[in-house]
């Protein structure tokens, strides 16, 4: 196993679209949301054990989740859990992890990935990441993984690529587009040169530090300032202090959309970002009338179809005459919502917070 390969798992989000199961105190990456026996972050960690040594895997998360990470990933040493004092989007969290690794090993190649995605074909995923790490070292480029789209989905960002190729498989990126309308998504699919943006990145430590210097120089300065304290007992306190100065910006917008050395690897490994209940419904086992029930021990359904039901295992639930609904209960909260209106859940969470305070969020 290559000692220069590293992984950074981003695990700071609160997963509000999965309320009420996902809470600020216990968000979706720490939940076995598919009923597999492992939480999403545990599955992500296990995947990276196939790519790099366990001591080379880092988790960046909000400070309040340190205990959850330690409980769910007991093999991780304290200095592998990098904590953020505030939420500042993905660019600062990537900078922190990459600058720390670069100060430890200037020859490092790093894969950065979210903690809460589903990968069905792990062998294909491992192959794609290893190829990308190799290309990133050889060409000193920034690599992103693009998923071959199966439908004109409006929930994903899109990457357009050109015919310019390096290392046989990596296409130069032409444009990034945030979540498009249905009509625009359809034209993307028809044109054949667009991929879904999986939010998985691969680069050498040197290349990404240089990119911060070029495109986010103030952030580069902030994390370069911490070089004397990385991998010492002063690191956490120092980083927590300087983190407050970081702007709130994503790595996509801050660097990937601006850099000239960005390449995409078209990939197929059964990927889903598990961003909504609809994505869980799509992947879950269903009965003959389309109901997905997790867990299913004590749920009885009469004249009901195409429902997504997720309730506590010990609760007896009877549903009658319900079609195309999401029914979710957790933490003293019950959500019943038409499946085609789940985009309102974020607004529901905001309304609950303003009416009842953070207790239910």
C-alpha positions as CSV (number, residue, x, y, z in Angstrom):
1,X,0.0,0.0,0.0
2,X,1.4,3.4,-1.0
3,X,2.6,5.3,2.1
4,X,2.2,8.6,0.2
5,X,-1.6,8.1,-0.3
6,X,-3.9,10.0,2.1
7,X,-7.6,10.4,2.5
8,X,-9.6,13.3,4.0
9,X,-13.3,12.5,4.9
10,X,-15.5,15.6,5.2
11,X,-18.0,15.0,7.9
12,X,-19.1,18.4,9.2
13,X,-22.6,18.8,7.6
14,X,-25.9,18.6,9.6
15,X,-28.0,16.8,6.9
16,X,-31.1,19.0,7.5
17,X,-33.0,17.4,4.5
18,X,-33.2,14.2,6.5
19,X,-34.9,15.7,9.5
20,X,-36.3,14.5,11.8
21,X,-33.9,11.5,11.7
22,X,-30.8,13.7,11.1
23,X,-30.4,16.2,13.9
24,X,-27.8,18.9,14.6
25,X,-26.6,16.7,17.5
26,X,-26.5,13.5,15.4
27,X,-26.5,14.1,11.7
28,X,-26.9,11.7,8.8
29,X,-23.3,10.7,8.3
30,X,-23.4,9.1,11.8
31,X,-26.7,7.2,11.1
32,X,-27.3,3.8,9.4
33,X,-29.8,5.4,7.1
34,X,-30.0,2.4,4.7
35,X,-30.3,-0.2,7.4
36,X,-27.0,-1.9,6.4
37,X,-25.6,-2.4,9.9
38,X,-23.0,0.4,9.4
39,X,-23.3,4.1,9.4
40,X,-22.4,6.2,6.3
41,X,-19.1,7.4,7.8
42,X,-18.1,3.9,8.8
43,X,-18.7,2.7,5.2
44,X,-16.7,5.6,3.8
45,X,-13.8,4.9,6.2
46,X,-13.8,1.2,5.3
47,X,-13.6,2.1,1.6
48,X,-10.5,4.2,2.2
49,X,-8.8,1.4,4.1
50,X,-8.5,-0.3,0.7
51,X,-6.6,2.7,-0.7
52,X,-4.2,4.0,2.0
53,X,-2.8,3.0,5.4
54,X,-5.2,3.7,8.3
55,X,-2.9,6.2,9.8
56,X,-3.2,8.3,6.6
57,X,-7.0,8.7,6.9
58,X,-8.2,12.0,8.4
59,X,-11.7,13.2,9.3
60,X,-12.6,16.9,9.3
61,X,-15.7,17.6,11.3
62,X,-17.3,20.1,13.5
63,X,-15.9,20.1,17.0
64,X,-19.3,18.9,18.5
65,X,-19.0,15.6,16.6
66,X,-15.6,14.6,17.9
67,X,-17.2,12.1,20.3
68,X,-19.3,10.5,17.6
69,X,-16.3,10.1,15.3
70,X,-14.3,8.5,18.1
71,X,-17.1,6.1,18.9
72,X,-17.9,5.1,15.4
73,X,-14.2,5.0,14.1
74,X,-12.4,3.7,17.2
75,X,-9.2,3.0,15.2
76,X,-8.6,6.8,14.5
77,X,-6.0,8.5,16.7
78,X,-6.9,11.9,18.1
79,X,-4.6,13.7,15.7
80,X,-6.5,12.2,12.7
81,X,-9.7,13.9,13.8
82,X,-9.5,17.6,12.6
83,X,-12.1,19.8,14.2
84,X,-13.7,23.0,12.9
85,X,-14.9,25.5,15.5
86,X,-17.4,27.0,13.0
87,X,-19.0,25.9,9.7
88,X,-17.3,27.6,6.8
89,X,-18.2,25.4,3.8
90,X,-15.7,23.0,2.1
91,X,-12.7,25.2,1.1
92,X,-11.4,25.9,4.7
93,X,-11.9,22.2,5.7
94,X,-10.0,21.1,2.6
95,X,-7.3,23.7,3.2
96,X,-6.9,22.5,6.9
97,X,-6.5,18.9,6.0
98,X,-4.3,19.4,3.0
99,X,-1.9,21.9,4.7
100,X,-1.6,19.6,7.7
101,X,-0.8,16.6,5.4
102,X,1.6,18.6,3.3
103,X,3.6,19.7,6.4
104,X,3.8,16.0,7.4
105,X,4.6,14.6,3.9
106,X,5.3,17.0,1.0
107,X,5.1,14.1,-1.5
108,X,1.5,13.2,-0.4
109,X,-1.3,12.6,-2.8
110,X,-4.7,13.1,-1.3
111,X,-8.3,12.1,-2.0
112,X,-11.0,14.3,-0.4
113,X,-14.6,12.9,-0.2
114,X,-17.8,13.5,1.7
115,X,-18.7,11.1,4.5
116,X,-22.3,10.5,3.5
117,X,-22.3,9.1,0.0
118,X,-23.2,5.6,-1.2
119,X,-20.9,3.6,-3.4
120,X,-22.3,0.3,-4.6
121,X,-19.3,-0.9,-6.7
122,X,-16.4,-0.5,-4.3
123,X,-13.9,-2.3,-6.5
124,X,-14.6,0.2,-9.4
125,X,-14.3,3.1,-6.9
126,X,-11.0,1.9,-5.6
127,X,-9.6,1.6,-9.1
128,X,-10.8,5.1,-10.1
129,X,-9.3,6.6,-7.0
130,X,-5.9,4.8,-7.4
131,X,-5.8,5.9,-11.1
132,X,-6.6,9.5,-10.0
133,X,-3.9,9.5,-7.3
134,X,-1.3,8.4,-9.9
135,X,-2.4,11.0,-12.4
136,X,-2.4,13.7,-9.8
137,X,1.2,12.9,-8.9
138,X,2.5,12.5,-12.4
139,X,0.7,15.6,-13.9
140,X,0.4,17.8,-10.8
141,X,-3.2,18.4,-11.8
142,X,-6.4,18.7,-9.8
143,X,-8.7,15.8,-10.4
144,X,-12.4,15.5,-9.8
145,X,-14.6,12.4,-10.3
146,X,-17.6,12.8,-12.6
147,X,-20.4,10.3,-12.7
148,X,-21.9,9.3,-16.0
149,X,-25.5,10.6,-15.7
150,X,-28.4,8.2,-16.0
151,X,-31.2,10.9,-16.0
152,X,-31.6,14.7,-16.2
153,X,-31.4,15.1,-12.5
154,X,-31.7,18.7,-11.2
155,X,-30.3,17.8,-7.7
156,X,-26.7,17.5,-8.9
157,X,-24.1,19.9,-10.2
158,X,-22.7,19.1,-13.7
159,X,-19.2,19.1,-15.2
160,X,-18.6,19.7,-18.9
161,X,-15.4,18.3,-20.3
162,X,-13.4,18.7,-23.5
163,X,-11.6,16.2,-25.8
164,X,-8.2,17.0,-24.3
165,X,-7.0,13.9,-22.5
166,X,-4.2,13.0,-20.1
167,X,-3.2,9.6,-18.8
168,X,-5.7,8.0,-21.3
169,X,-8.8,8.6,-19.2
170,X,-8.8,12.1,-17.7
171,X,-10.6,14.9,-19.6
172,X,-9.8,18.6,-19.3
173,X,-12.7,20.3,-17.5
174,X,-14.5,23.0,-19.5
175,X,-17.2,24.2,-17.2
176,X,-18.9,23.6,-13.8
177,X,-22.6,24.2,-13.6
178,X,-24.6,24.3,-10.3
179,X,-28.0,22.5,-10.1
180,X,-29.7,23.2,-13.4
181,X,-33.4,23.4,-14.4
182,X,-34.9,20.2,-15.9
183,X,-34.8,21.6,-19.5
184,X,-31.1,22.6,-19.1
185,X,-30.3,19.2,-17.5
186,X,-32.0,17.5,-20.5
187,X,-29.7,19.4,-23.0
188,X,-26.7,18.4,-20.9
189,X,-27.6,14.7,-21.1
190,X,-28.2,15.0,-24.9
191,X,-24.9,16.7,-25.6
192,X,-23.0,13.8,-24.1
193,X,-20.1,15.8,-22.7
194,X,-21.5,16.4,-19.2
195,X,-21.1,14.4,-16.0
196,X,-22.6,14.6,-12.5
197,X,-20.3,16.3,-10.0
198,X,-19.7,13.7,-7.3
199,X,-17.8,16.1,-5.0
200,X,-14.8,13.8,-4.8
201,X,-11.4,15.4,-5.4
202,X,-7.9,14.0,-5.9
203,X,-4.6,16.0,-6.0
204,X,-1.0,16.1,-4.8
205,X,-0.5,18.1,-1.6
206,X,1.8,20.5,-3.5
207,X,-0.7,21.1,-6.3
208,X,-3.6,22.0,-4.0
209,X,-1.4,24.2,-1.7
210,X,-0.3,26.1,-4.9
211,X,-3.9,26.4,-6.0
212,X,-4.9,28.0,-2.7
213,X,-2.0,30.4,-3.2
214,X,-3.3,31.3,-6.7
215,X,-7.0,31.4,-6.2
216,X,-7.7,31.9,-2.5
217,X,-4.5,33.7,-1.4
218,X,-6.0,34.9,1.9
219,X,-7.0,31.4,2.9
220,X,-3.5,30.2,1.9
221,X,-2.0,32.8,4.2
222,X,-4.2,31.7,7.1
223,X,-3.3,28.0,6.9
224,X,0.3,28.6,6.0
225,X,0.6,30.6,9.2
226,X,-0.2,27.4,11.1
227,X,2.7,25.5,9.6
228,X,4.9,25.6,12.7
229,X,2.1,24.0,14.8
230,X,0.7,21.3,12.5
231,X,1.1,17.9,14.1
232,X,2.0,19.4,17.5
233,X,-0.2,19.8,20.7
234,X,-0.7,23.5,19.9
235,X,-2.4,22.7,16.5
236,X,-6.0,22.6,17.6
237,X,-6.0,25.8,19.6
238,X,-4.1,27.7,16.9
239,X,-6.3,26.4,14.0
240,X,-9.5,27.1,15.9
241,X,-8.4,30.7,16.4
242,X,-7.4,31.3,12.7
243,X,-10.4,29.4,11.4
244,X,-12.7,32.4,12.4
245,X,-10.9,34.5,9.7
246,X,-11.9,32.1,6.9
247,X,-14.6,33.1,4.4
248,X,-17.5,30.8,3.8
249,X,-16.8,29.3,0.3
250,X,-16.9,25.9,-1.3
251,X,-13.8,24.3,-2.9
252,X,-15.7,24.1,-6.2
253,X,-16.4,27.8,-6.4
254,X,-13.1,28.9,-4.7
255,X,-10.7,26.8,-6.7
256,X,-12.1,24.1,-9.1
257,X,-14.1,26.5,-11.2
258,X,-11.1,28.9,-11.6
259,X,-8.0,26.6,-11.9
260,X,-6.6,25.8,-15.4
261,X,-5.3,22.4,-14.5
262,X,-8.5,20.6,-13.6
263,X,-9.3,17.2,-15.1
264,X,-12.3,14.9,-14.6
265,X,-12.4,11.1,-14.7
266,X,-15.7,9.8,-16.1
267,X,-16.7,7.1,-13.6
268,X,-19.3,4.5,-12.9
269,X,-19.4,2.9,-9.5
270,X,-23.0,3.0,-8.4
271,X,-22.8,6.4,-6.8
272,X,-25.5,8.4,-4.9
273,X,-25.0,11.4,-2.7
274,X,-28.0,10.3,-0.6
275,X,-29.1,13.9,-0.5
276,X,-32.8,13.4,-0.1
277,X,-35.4,10.9,1.0
278,X,-36.1,10.3,-2.7
279,X,-32.6,9.0,-3.1
280,X,-33.0,6.6,-0.1
281,X,-36.4,5.5,-1.5
282,X,-34.8,4.8,-4.9
283,X,-32.1,2.5,-3.3
284,X,-34.2,0.8,-0.6
285,X,-35.8,-2.6,-1.0
286,X,-39.5,-2.2,-1.8
287,X,-42.5,-4.5,-1.5
288,X,-44.7,-5.5,-4.5
289,X,-46.6,-2.2,-4.4
290,X,-43.5,0.0,-4.0
291,X,-43.4,0.6,-0.3
292,X,-39.9,1.0,1.2
293,X,-40.0,0.4,5.0
294,X,-36.9,0.7,7.2
295,X,-37.0,-1.1,9.6
296,X,-40.1,-3.2,8.7
297,X,-40.7,-5.3,11.8
298,X,-43.8,-3.6,13.2
299,X,-45.2,-1.7,10.2
300,X,-48.5,-2.8,8.7
301,X,-49.8,-1.2,5.6
302,X,-53.3,-1.5,4.0
303,X,-54.2,-0.1,0.6
304,X,-50.9,2.0,0.6
305,X,-48.3,2.2,-2.1
306,X,-45.0,3.9,-3.1
307,X,-44.4,5.2,0.4
308,X,-41.0,5.8,2.2
309,X,-41.4,4.8,5.8
310,X,-38.7,5.1,8.5
311,X,-39.9,4.7,12.1
312,X,-38.3,3.4,15.3
313,X,-38.1,-0.4,15.3
314,X,-40.0,-0.8,18.6
315,X,-43.0,1.3,17.4
316,X,-46.1,-0.3,16.0
317,X,-47.3,1.7,12.9
318,X,-50.4,1.1,10.9
319,X,-50.9,3.0,7.6
320,X,-54.0,2.9,5.5
321,X,-54.9,4.5,2.2
322,X,-51.6,6.3,1.9
323,X,-49.9,6.7,-1.5
324,X,-46.6,8.4,-2.5
325,X,-45.8,9.7,1.0
326,X,-42.8,10.0,3.2
327,X,-43.5,9.0,6.9
328,X,-40.6,9.5,9.2
329,X,-40.5,9.5,13.0
330,X,-37.5,10.1,15.2
331,X,-36.6,12.1,18.4
332,X,-40.2,13.0,19.4
333,X,-40.9,14.3,15.9
334,X,-43.2,12.9,13.2
335,X,-43.0,14.0,9.5
336,X,-45.7,13.1,7.0
337,X,-45.1,14.6,3.7
338,X,-46.0,13.9,0.0
339,X,-42.9,12.4,-1.7
340,X,-43.1,15.1,-4.4
341,X,-42.9,17.9,-1.9
342,X,-39.8,16.8,0.1
343,X,-37.9,19.9,-1.1
344,X,-39.9,21.8,1.5
345,X,-38.2,19.9,4.4
346,X,-35.5,22.5,4.7
347,X,-38.2,25.2,5.2
348,X,-40.0,23.0,7.7
349,X,-36.8,22.7,9.7
350,X,-36.4,26.5,9.7
351,X,-40.1,26.9,10.8
352,X,-39.8,24.4,13.6
353,X,-36.7,26.2,14.8
354,X,-38.3,29.6,14.8
355,X,-41.5,28.3,16.6
356,X,-40.0,25.8,19.1
357,X,-36.3,26.7,19.2
358,X,-33.3,24.3,18.6
359,X,-34.7,21.6,20.9
360,X,-36.3,19.7,17.9
361,X,-33.5,20.5,15.4
